[in-house]
Amino acid sequence: MVILTINNDDKASRTVYEGILMLVCLFAFTASVIAREATAKES
C-alpha cells in the first residue's frame, strides 16, 4: 500500500523504513500493555 504511493528511490526507502519503524513501535507498545495487564491480573 505504502509502496504504491512512492515516486523516487530516496523517498521510497525512507518511507518504507519509517513504516517499518512505526509498526515496530506499535508492536512494542501493544506488547508492553498486554504484559502489564497480564501481571496486573496475576497479583
Secondary structure, 3 states (H helix, E strand, C coil): CCHHHCCCHHHHHHHHHHHHHHHHHHHHHHHHHHHHHHHHHHC
